[in-house]
Amino acid sequence: MKLYARVHEIERICDHEFEDKELVVSAITHSSAAEGLPVTASYERLEFLGDSVLGTLVARSLFAQFPRMDEGGLTRIKTALIAGKTLAKVADELGIAPLIRFGISELGTGTRGMRKALEDVYEALVGALYLDGGVDAAAAFVERTLMPLMDPSLAKHPLSAKSRLQEVAQRDYHCGPEYKIVSQEGPAHTPTFTAVAMVEGRRVGRGKGSSKKDAEGSAALEALKNMGYLLDEAEEASGE
C-alpha cells in the first residue's frame, strides 16, 4: 500500500485530518523500517508521549465516571484498559495492522511482534493526535475507541506487578517506585532491555524484557518477591 494511502486510512480511523502528515508517518513506522534515519522517523518517541497522555486521559475519564469508587478500584480498571493486550486488540479491530510499516528484518516475526507493534502504534497515534490537535483530539479518539471497554467489573481485575508495587510502595513507604533502564543489548529491531526498580532510592528488583515496559514489569515482579509481597497467578503473569 502506498504511503499516502496509509496516511489517509489512519486519518479516517482517527477521525482527524492531520496538519502535520509526518506525525502519521512516524506513528505507523516500526524502528526496523527507520534504521539509519533520525529518531523521529519511527514511532518510539510518539509512543513515549502517547503512553503518558493515554494514562492521564483514562484516569480523568474514570475519575468522572465513578465518583464513589476508591483508588484501588480505579487503578484496577485503568490497568486493565491500558494493558498491552487490550490496546493491541483495539488497534487490530480498528484495522491498523496492515498499515504498519515494518523493515525487512522484522517481517515474519510472528504474532507477538505484531501484537507489540499494534500496542505501540495505538499509543503513538494518541501522541500524534495530542501534538497535532491538542488534548481534545486525543481524548476524542480514546473515548471512542478504548473507553467503551470500561466496565465496573474490571475493578476486580488483579493488579499488574507494576501497579501492585506502586500501591504497596505508596502505602508502606509513602513514595512511588522509580525505574531505570540500565542497559540495552542486541540489534535495534530485536533489543533486550534491562531495568531496575527502586524504592526510596534503593534497588529492590531487576528484570529484562524485549521492551522497556516489559523490562520494568519484570523488575517490579522481582521487587515484590524480594520485598515479601505475595503475588497471585495473574500478577505473576503480567508485568504491565
C-alpha positions as CSV (number, residue, x, y, z in Angstrom):
1,M,0.0,0.0,0.0
2,K,1.3,3.4,-0.9
3,L,2.3,5.7,1.9
4,Y,-0.3,8.4,1.1
5,A,-3.0,5.7,1.2
6,R,-1.8,4.6,4.7
7,V,-1.9,8.1,6.0
8,H,-5.4,8.7,4.6
9,E,-6.6,5.5,6.2
10,I,-5.1,6.4,9.6
11,E,-6.8,9.8,9.4
12,R,-10.1,8.0,8.7
13,I,-9.6,5.7,11.7
14,C,-8.6,8.6,13.9
15,D,-11.4,10.8,12.5
16,H,-8.9,13.6,12.3
17,E,-7.2,15.3,9.4
18,F,-3.6,15.9,10.4
19,E,-2.0,19.2,9.6
20,D,1.4,17.5,10.0
21,K,1.3,14.4,8.0
22,E,4.8,13.4,9.1
23,L,3.3,12.7,12.5
24,V,1.2,10.0,11.0
25,V,4.1,8.5,9.0
26,S,6.2,8.3,12.2
27,A,3.3,6.9,14.2
28,I,3.0,3.9,11.9
29,T,6.7,3.3,11.3
30,H,8.4,0.5,13.2
31,S,12.1,1.1,14.2
32,S,13.1,-1.7,11.8
33,A,11.9,0.4,8.9
34,A,13.8,3.5,10.1
35,E,17.3,2.2,10.7
36,G,19.9,4.8,9.9
37,L,17.2,7.6,10.0
38,P,16.7,10.2,12.7
39,V,14.9,9.0,15.9
40,T,11.8,10.9,14.8
41,A,11.3,8.6,11.8
42,S,9.8,5.8,13.9
43,Y,7.0,5.7,16.4
44,E,9.2,5.2,19.6
45,R,9.2,8.9,20.7
46,L,5.5,9.3,19.9
47,E,4.7,6.1,21.8
48,F,6.6,7.5,24.9
49,L,4.4,10.7,24.8
50,G,1.2,8.8,23.9
51,D,1.7,6.4,26.9
52,S,1.6,9.3,29.3
53,V,-1.2,11.1,27.6
54,L,-3.3,7.9,27.5
55,G,-2.8,7.2,31.1
56,T,-3.9,10.8,32.0
57,L,-7.0,10.6,29.7
58,V,-8.1,7.3,31.1
59,A,-7.6,8.3,34.7
60,R,-9.6,11.6,34.1
61,S,-12.5,9.7,32.5
62,L,-12.5,7.1,35.3
63,F,-12.4,9.8,37.9
64,A,-15.5,11.4,36.4
65,Q,-17.4,8.2,35.7
66,F,-17.0,6.6,39.1
67,P,-17.2,9.3,41.8
68,R,-17.7,6.8,44.6
69,M,-15.0,4.2,43.6
70,D,-11.8,4.1,45.7
71,E,-8.3,4.4,44.4
72,G,-7.7,0.7,44.3
73,G,-10.8,0.1,42.1
74,L,-9.9,3.0,39.8
75,T,-6.3,1.7,39.4
76,R,-7.5,-1.8,38.5
77,I,-9.8,-0.6,35.8
78,K,-7.1,1.7,34.4
79,T,-4.6,-1.1,34.4
80,A,-7.0,-3.4,32.5
81,L,-7.8,-0.7,29.9
82,I,-4.2,0.4,29.1
83,A,-2.8,-3.2,29.2
84,G,-0.8,-4.0,26.1
85,K,-3.1,-6.9,25.1
86,T,-6.1,-4.5,25.3
87,L,-4.5,-1.8,23.2
88,A,-3.3,-4.4,20.7
89,K,-6.8,-5.8,20.4
90,V,-8.4,-2.4,19.9
91,A,-5.8,-1.4,17.3
92,D,-6.3,-4.7,15.4
93,E,-10.1,-4.2,15.4
94,L,-9.6,-0.7,14.0
95,G,-7.7,-2.2,11.1
96,I,-4.3,-0.7,11.9
97,A,-2.3,-3.9,11.4
98,P,-1.9,-3.7,7.6
99,L,-1.0,-0.1,7.8
100,I,2.2,-0.5,10.0
101,R,5.5,-0.1,8.1
102,F,8.0,-2.8,9.0
103,G,11.5,-3.3,7.8
104,I,12.7,-6.5,6.2
105,S,14.4,-7.6,9.4
106,E,11.1,-7.5,11.3
107,L,8.9,-9.3,8.7
108,G,7.7,-12.7,9.7
109,T,8.4,-12.3,13.5
110,G,5.0,-13.7,14.3
111,T,2.0,-12.9,16.4
112,R,3.9,-11.4,19.4
113,G,5.8,-9.0,17.2
114,M,2.6,-7.8,15.6
115,R,0.8,-7.5,19.0
116,K,3.6,-5.4,20.4
117,A,3.6,-3.2,17.3
118,L,-0.2,-2.7,17.5
119,E,0.1,-1.7,21.1
120,D,2.9,0.8,20.3
121,V,1.1,2.3,17.3
122,Y,-2.1,2.9,19.3
123,E,-0.1,4.8,21.9
124,A,1.9,6.6,19.1
125,L,-1.3,7.7,17.5
126,V,-2.6,9.1,20.8
127,G,0.7,11.1,21.0
128,A,0.4,12.3,17.4
129,L,-3.2,13.4,17.9
130,Y,-2.1,15.3,21.0
131,L,0.6,17.1,19.2
132,D,-1.5,17.9,16.1
133,G,-4.9,18.6,17.6
134,G,-4.4,19.0,21.3
135,V,-5.8,17.2,24.2
136,D,-9.3,17.3,22.8
137,A,-8.3,15.4,19.6
138,A,-6.5,12.7,21.6
139,A,-9.4,12.4,24.1
140,A,-12.0,12.0,21.4
141,F,-10.0,9.1,19.9
142,V,-9.5,7.4,23.2
143,E,-13.1,7.9,24.3
144,R,-14.4,6.5,21.0
145,T,-12.0,3.5,20.7
146,L,-11.0,2.5,24.2
147,M,-13.4,3.7,26.8
148,P,-16.4,1.6,25.5
149,L,-14.5,-1.3,27.1
150,M,-14.6,0.4,30.5
151,D,-16.7,-1.6,33.0
152,P,-17.0,-1.5,36.8
153,S,-16.3,-5.3,36.9
154,L,-12.8,-4.5,35.9
155,A,-12.3,-3.1,39.4
156,K,-11.9,-6.8,40.4
157,H,-9.2,-7.3,37.9
158,P,-5.9,-8.4,39.5
159,L,-3.2,-5.6,39.6
160,S,-0.2,-6.0,37.4
161,A,3.2,-6.2,39.1
162,K,4.0,-2.5,38.4
163,S,0.6,-1.4,39.7
164,R,1.0,-3.6,42.7
165,L,4.4,-2.3,43.5
166,Q,3.1,1.3,43.1
167,E,0.3,0.5,45.6
168,V,2.4,-1.1,48.3
169,A,5.3,1.4,48.0
170,Q,2.9,4.3,48.5
171,R,1.1,2.6,51.3
172,D,4.2,1.3,53.2
173,Y,7.0,3.7,52.2
174,H,5.0,6.8,51.3
175,C,6.7,7.1,47.9
176,G,6.3,5.7,44.5
177,P,8.8,3.3,42.9
178,E,11.2,4.5,40.3
179,Y,12.5,2.6,37.2
180,K,15.8,3.0,35.3
181,I,16.8,1.3,32.1
182,V,20.4,0.3,32.8
183,S,21.3,-1.4,29.5
184,Q,20.2,-2.3,26.0
185,E,21.6,-5.2,24.1
186,G,21.1,-6.8,20.7
187,P,20.2,-5.3,17.3
188,A,17.9,-2.3,17.1
189,H,14.9,-4.3,15.8
190,T,15.1,-7.0,18.5
191,P,16.6,-5.3,21.6
192,T,16.8,-6.7,25.1
193,F,16.4,-4.1,27.8
194,T,17.5,-4.4,31.5
195,A,15.6,-2.3,34.1
196,V,16.0,-1.9,37.8
197,A,13.2,-0.9,40.2
198,M,14.0,1.3,43.2
199,V,12.1,2.3,46.3
200,E,13.4,5.1,48.5
201,G,16.5,5.2,46.2
202,R,17.3,1.6,47.0
203,R,17.4,-1.0,44.2
204,V,14.8,-3.7,45.0
205,G,14.4,-5.5,41.7
206,R,16.0,-6.2,38.3
207,G,14.5,-7.5,35.1
208,K,14.8,-7.9,31.4
209,G,12.4,-7.7,28.5
210,S,12.0,-7.1,24.8
211,S,10.7,-3.6,25.5
212,K,11.3,-1.0,28.2
213,K,7.8,-1.7,29.6
214,D,8.4,-5.5,29.8
215,A,11.8,-5.0,31.5
216,E,10.2,-2.6,34.1
217,G,7.4,-5.2,34.7
218,S,10.0,-7.9,35.3
219,A,11.9,-5.7,37.7
220,A,8.7,-4.9,39.5
221,L,7.9,-8.6,39.8
222,E,11.3,-9.4,41.3
223,A,11.0,-6.4,43.6
224,L,7.6,-7.6,45.0
225,K,9.1,-11.0,45.7
226,N,12.3,-9.6,47.2
227,M,10.2,-7.3,49.5
228,G,8.0,-10.2,50.7
229,Y,4.7,-9.3,49.0
230,L,2.9,-12.4,47.6
231,L,1.5,-12.3,44.1
232,D,-1.4,-14.3,42.6
233,E,-1.0,-16.1,39.3
234,A,-2.5,-13.2,37.3
235,E,0.0,-10.8,38.8
236,E,2.9,-13.1,38.2
237,A,1.8,-13.5,34.5
238,S,1.8,-9.8,33.9
239,G,4.4,-7.1,34.5
240,E,2.5,-4.3,32.7
